Amino acid sequence: MSFRKQAKLLQGKTIQVTTTGSIYTGTLLSVGTDFLILSSIIRGRRRRRIIRLAEIILLSRLFG
């Protein structure tokens, strides 16, 4: 199974994304051909973040 297909199984779940430069936490909204969209709350406001799949080192689901 490809990385994209595995990531699509996590849509709607709270995840942690480790990239080459940072670690992001939020709800996975969608998975595109070469990016994903993560929704996070930053300073009390909901923000959408686009993360390139090529930059992702680790994608893990958070429970809680």
C-alpha positions as CSV (number, residue, x, y, z in Angstrom):
1,M,0.0,0.0,0.0
2,S,1.4,3.4,-0.9
3,F,2.0,6.2,1.6
4,R,-0.9,8.3,0.1
5,K,-3.3,5.4,0.5
6,Q,-2.2,4.9,4.1
7,A,-2.5,8.6,4.8
8,K,-6.0,8.7,3.4
9,L,-7.1,6.1,6.0
10,L,-6.2,8.7,8.6
11,Q,-8.4,11.4,7.2
12,G,-10.6,13.0,9.9
13,K,-8.3,11.7,12.7
14,T,-5.9,13.7,14.9
15,I,-2.4,13.1,13.8
16,Q,1.2,14.2,14.3
17,V,3.3,15.0,11.2
18,T,7.1,15.0,11.5
19,T,8.8,16.8,8.6
20,T,12.3,17.6,7.8
21,G,11.9,21.0,9.5
22,S,9.1,20.8,12.1
23,I,6.5,18.7,13.9
24,Y,2.8,19.6,13.4
25,T,-0.3,18.3,15.2
26,G,-3.9,18.6,14.0
27,T,-6.7,16.9,12.2
28,L,-5.9,15.5,8.7
29,L,-8.5,17.1,6.3
30,S,-7.4,15.7,3.0
31,V,-4.6,14.0,1.1
32,G,-3.7,15.2,-2.4
33,T,-1.3,13.8,-5.0
34,D,1.8,15.5,-3.5
35,F,0.5,17.3,-0.3
36,L,-1.8,16.9,2.7
37,I,-3.9,19.5,4.5
38,L,-3.8,19.6,8.2
39,S,-6.1,21.7,10.4
40,S,-4.6,23.0,13.6
41,I,-5.5,25.5,16.3
42,I,-2.8,28.2,16.6
43,R,-3.2,31.0,19.1
44,G,-6.9,30.2,19.5
45,R,-7.7,30.3,15.8
46,R,-8.2,27.3,13.4
47,R,-5.6,27.3,10.6
48,R,-5.1,25.0,7.6
49,R,-1.6,24.0,6.8
50,I,-0.5,22.5,3.5
51,I,2.4,20.0,3.9
52,R,4.3,18.5,1.0
53,L,4.4,14.7,1.1
54,A,8.1,14.8,0.1
55,E,8.9,16.6,3.3
56,I,7.2,14.1,5.6
57,I,9.4,11.8,7.6
58,L,6.8,10.3,10.0
59,L,3.0,10.4,10.1
60,S,1.4,9.0,13.3
61,R,-2.1,8.9,14.8
62,L,-2.7,10.5,18.2
63,F,-5.2,9.0,20.6
64,G,-7.0,10.9,23.3
